[in-house]
Amino acid sequence: MAKIHGKFGKVTMGGAVLANCNHWSLSTTGDAEEATDFNSAGWKEYLAGNNGFTAAADGWWSTTEPALVGTTPALSAGLTVTLLLGTTASTDDDYSLSAIITGVDFDCDVNANVTWKATFQGTGAITAYPT
């Protein structure tokens, strides 16, 4: 398997690249429901349940980033968006997913660049994976 450097990563939201994004993450989960009964011989048993995911993205705040400015910015909590999370310039290497924006944070420090961070709760399945 070839190693991939993160320098070509990208986040596309609703068809527009978040130009000043410098980090993204995707975490998948799978529920395990306990199914232990008296016949389990002292060992716990589980059944696979539902799958889910969360995601996050962050970057530098900019007045030229349409997703972050205006009276109704595209990156607003409560909106459902389509995300493409990529590792290379090719769309063949994107995760494609639908998610609800659960939070948008801004951080301003006197000794650093202003940053933003968005968190997402997945809704439905991840519909594409890197190939």
C-alpha positions, 0 to 999 in steps of 0.5 A: 500500500502506498503511503499518502502525505496529507498535503493534498487533502481537501474538504468539499462541502456542497460542491465548493472546496473549503479553500483555507481548510488544513485538517479533517478527520472521519471516525466510524462507529459500530454498535455492539448490543449485548445478547448474553443469556443463561446459555452463554457459558459465562461469556458475554455475547454481542450482536452487531448493531447500527453503524455511524460516523462523525467528522470534523474539519478545521482551518484558517479563518478568512474573509474571502471564504464564502462558507464562513462569511455573510448573514447566512454562511454555508458553514452553520450549525444545524444545516445538512450538507454533502461532504467530500473528504479527500486525500489527493487531488483526484476525486477517486480518493474521496469519502462522500457523505451526508452530515449535519453540522453540529457545531462551528467554533472560531478561535482568536488568539493574540499570538496566532492566526484566527481559526475555525473548526466544524463538527459533523454528525453523519446521517446515513451511509458513507456512500463512496470510499477511496479506491 
